[in-house]
Amino acid sequence: MNTLRRWASCGRPLLLSTGSIPIASRFLSTTLVRHSKLTHVDDAGNAHMVDVSDKPPTQRSATARGRVLMNRETFDLVKQDKIKKGNVLAVAQIAGIQGAKNCSQMIPLCHPLNLTKVSVSLRLVDDLPGSLSCAVEIESVVKCKGETGVEMEALSAVSVAALTVFDMCKAASKNMRIEDVRVVEKLGGKSGHWKGD
């Protein structure tokens, strides 16, 4: 119990296990929960979908990026459209768009949104340092007019596109790495314009 108190006092998440089933701990400090800025946690420490019904709809947009690193041999197959499953970039682009549209089905506390634009672009890069010196770079821009932002949709688009690149190419080589998936810019809402490094 002392261990549980120590974890609760520092606000770290704790998983308990009954057999093979993990159970979320409720040993969070009441003070920490009450003053938390995490909007998906209520005063009792329970997860919940945020009520946005009183927020005015505004134009929202978010841009996310990421990349899939690979070796030269795999990269050349992608570039020359010789991957057996088909055109890697075309399939990954469509998959990324689908990923943005299905974000609320994958991320449990995301609101279903009426997206007005989803774009996914992929670019081949072959001048990186290291053994995985090539990459498929991915960028997604998502827009809507609504009460909440579209950062998660943009991240979902990039992530699903990257996973699709991996799936399409894994027969050629499993030595690939998905990395650096992040939001680089968002517009709209109460916090306005934000741009990352």
N, C-alpha and C positions, 0 to 999 in steps of 0.2 A: 504493500500500500504506500510506503514511503516513496518508492520509485514512481508510482502513479502521481503522487502529489508533486514531486519534483518536475515531472513532465508537464503537469497541468499549470504549474506556476510560471513556466517559461513559455507557455502558449504553443508548444509544439504538438502536431497531430500525433495521436497514438492509436495503434490498432491492437486490439486484443484478439485472441484466437480461441474459439471453442471448437475443438477438433480441427477440421480444415477450413472452417468458415470464419473469415475475419469480421469482427464487430467493431464499429466506430466507437471510440471512447467518448463518454460524456463528462470526463474529468477536466474540462476546460474551465479556467477561471471565469467566474461571472463578470468580474470587472473587465477582463480582456474582451469577452464577447460583447459586453455593453458598449465599449468604446471602439470596437472594431470598425474599420472602414470597408470591410468585406460585405458588399450589399447582398450576397447570396446566402448570408447567415443571419437568422433572426436573433432576438434577444435571448432566446433559450438555447442557442447554439445549433439549431436545426437548419438544414439546407432548405431553401425555398426559392421559387421563381419570383423575381422582383416585380412588383405591381407598377406598371408604367402607364396606367390608364389616365393619370392626371398630367402627364407630360405632353407638351405640344409637339406635334410632328414637325421635324425639320429635315432639310436635305442632309444626308449623311454619306460619307464615303470613307473607305479605308484601303490602304495599299499594303500588301505583304510580299515578302520575298523569301526565297530559300534556294537550295541547290542540291544536286546529287553528284557527288564526286565519283569518278570511275577511272579505270586505266585507259591507256591509249588504244588498246585493241578493241575494247568495248565501245569506246567513243567513235572509232572509225566505222564500226558496224552501224551505229546510230546515224552518223553523218551520211553514210552511203546508202541508208535505208535498206540494210541487209539483215536486220533483226527478223528472225523467223515469224514472230507473232504479228509483225506488221509495222506500220509507220509509228515509231515511238512518240514523236512530238505531237502528231495529230491526235493519237489516242489519249495521251496525257493531257492535252489541252481540253478535250471534251470531258475527261474524267474530273479535271479540276473545276470546271463549270458545274458539273453535277455535284461535286463535293460542297460547293458554296450553297447550292440550292437545298441540299439535304443536311445542312449544319445542325439544325434543331433536332433532327432525328438521331444524331450521333452524340451531341453534347447536351446532357439532360436538362440543364437549366437555361439554355438559350431559347429566346422567343422565336417562333416562326415568323419570318419577315417576308414582306412583299418586295422582293429585290427588283430594282429597275435596270440594273446593269451588272454583268459579271464578265470581266475579260481576264484571260489567262494567256500570258506570252512566255515562250521558252526560247532560250538562247544558248548556243553551243560555245563553250570557252575551252581553249586547249593550251593555255600558257601558265598554268598554276605550278607552284613548287611542290615537290614531294612525289611519291610513287603514284598517287592518284592525281595526276597532273591535268586531268580534263574534267569537265563538268557540264551538266545541263542546268542552267540558271533559270529560275522560275519567278515570275512576278504576276500578282493578281490585283486587280482593282475591282472593288465591289461598291455599288451605290444603292441607296433606297431613300424614300421619304417616309420617315417613321419616328417612333418615340425612343428608339434605342439604336446604338451603333452597330456597325457591320464589321468590326475587327475580327470577330470569330469566324465570320463567313469568309473573309479574305484569307485568314490562316488555314481554314479548312480547304479552300481551293488549292493553295500552295502545297499543303500536306498530302492531299489525295493525288495531285498531279505528280508529286515526288514519289509516292508509293507506286504509282502506275509506271513511272520510268523504271523503278527497281524491278517490278514484276515483269515488265516487257524484256528486260535485259538480263535477268538472273540466270537464264540458261547459258548465256555467253560467259558471265562471270558474276559470282556473288560478292566479289571484292568491290563493293560500292558503299558509299556513306552518305546518308541524308543529313544535312547540317544547316545551321544558321537560319532556321525558319523563324521569322519575326515580323511584327508590324513595323513599317517604316514611316507611315503617315496616316493621320486620320483627320477628318473635317466634320464639323457639325456638332450639334448638341450643346449642353451646358459648358463643357470644357473647351469648346471651340477647336481651333487648329492646333495640332500637335505633330511635330516632325522629329523622328529619331536620328541617331547618328548615322 
